[in-house]
Amino acid sequence: MKYKIRLSEPVLGFDEALGLVKVLRSKQLSQGREVKKFEQKFSKFQLNSGIAVAVNSGTSALHLGLLSAKIGIGDEVIVPAFSFAATANSVVLTGATPVFADIDIETMCLSPESVKSKITKKTRAIIIVHLFGNMPNMENFLRICKDYKLLLIEDVAQALGSKYQGRYAGTFGEFGAFSFYPTKNLTTGEGGMIYSANTNLIRNSKLLRNQGMLETYENEIVGFNNRMTEFSASIGLNQIRRLDRMLKKRKDNAKFYLDNLKNVFLPRTLEKVEHSYNQFTIRVENKVRDKLIKKLSNERIETKIYYPKSINNLDAYKVKVDLPVTDIVIDQVLSIPIHPRLTERNLLKITKIINTNT
Ligand SMILES: *Cc1c(COP(=O)(O)O)cnc(C)c1O
């Protein structure tokens, strides 16, 4: 079935197309000027509080960031079970063990209390996921990390442009890992970014993404090929020019829903948080959710359950943990279209269907 209103839709225009032709004509297809420029413009967007290393996916950004922070076998890393599997996968790929913690019902981000209860002698880091573009109370997590001498890591895949007390997500932790997959706030097709103020971590990440080389054929360590192409970087550069406008549209769309949706639990943000609304995720009773999905789908409006299973319950993990809030949320969440290409008519239609069926 073809949806008329998609859940996610990237904003791509003539500038992106022209940029790609330029890359083709330059014959420099990987690790050239576009990648460097994209890293610089990305850093500038984050107000130059750190250094950016472009890679081929958000998963690579998490993976290389963790390896660069020397996380590996014998270490435990606390992660939310209510996230995309990549958050935990990246930990497993370093040899470390993900330890699943519960979330806060209002923000759907990690709960500081649950995190604290999971800390052991082996804990090295906490990965907070700024889920759907929302953010948790950052002071709490900075304090926990200071008290227990843990690294704070930010999975910012869904939260480019989100702010806490005016400060951008991805600038609080040891590093932030961004994703540029087509559903995210900025896309390069596939792509990711490691962002950190730690020059040593940045150097390690640059080595790891390129076979352990900074200079050609001077391999200092064993690394991967997780490089970003010039095509991706070129798209990213044009996307950065649109970013503030795209983020504004997401916020305006969210405001419309927040003002007009009735009878559903709306996404809640802390006062200090500026949500970037990568997803607009409401909560309704399980039965109502099934009905809503059907009614919206009948009108060719796409919705999605982000996420239908907690990571610990996936076949790849099968870890028994008691996570009561995660269980509740999984039964109730429903993400509805929020992307920048929605029209006012789209928003009215979606709102009407939800309000008349709840
Ligand atoms: C998308 C996403 C990732 C992974 O990013 P990719 O670019 O798809 O590898 C990691 N964590 C979260 C929370 C995500 O939403």
PDBQT file of the ligand as one rigid body, heavy atoms in Angstrom, charges set to zero:
ROOT
HETATM    1  C1  LIG A 401      19.062   5.635  13.723  1.00  0.00    +0.000 C 
HETATM    2  C2  LIG A 401      19.587   5.335  15.062  1.00  0.00    +0.000 A 
HETATM    3  C3  LIG A 401      20.871   4.791  15.254  1.00  0.00    +0.000 A 
HETATM    4  C4  LIG A 401      21.725   4.259  14.154  1.00  0.00    +0.000 C 
HETATM    5  O1  LIG A 401      21.986   5.105  13.108  1.00  0.00    +0.000 OA
HETATM    6  P1  LIG A 401      22.301   4.463  11.653  1.00  0.00    +0.000 P 
HETATM    7  O2  LIG A 401      22.750   5.664  10.867  1.00  0.00    +0.000 OA
HETATM    8  O3  LIG A 401      21.030   3.886  11.147  1.00  0.00    +0.000 OA
HETATM    9  O4  LIG A 401      23.375   3.464  11.806  1.00  0.00    +0.000 OA
HETATM   10  C5  LIG A 401      21.332   4.653  16.556  1.00  0.00    +0.000 A 
HETATM   11  N1  LIG A 401      20.581   4.982  17.605  1.00  0.00    +0.000 NA
HETATM   12  C6  LIG A 401      19.335   5.486  17.460  1.00  0.00    +0.000 A 
HETATM   13  C7  LIG A 401      18.565   5.861  18.682  1.00  0.00    +0.000 C 
HETATM   14  C8  LIG A 401      18.794   5.660  16.196  1.00  0.00    +0.000 A 
HETATM   15  O5  LIG A 401      17.557   6.136  16.060  1.00  0.00    +0.000 OA
ENDROOT
TORSDOF 0
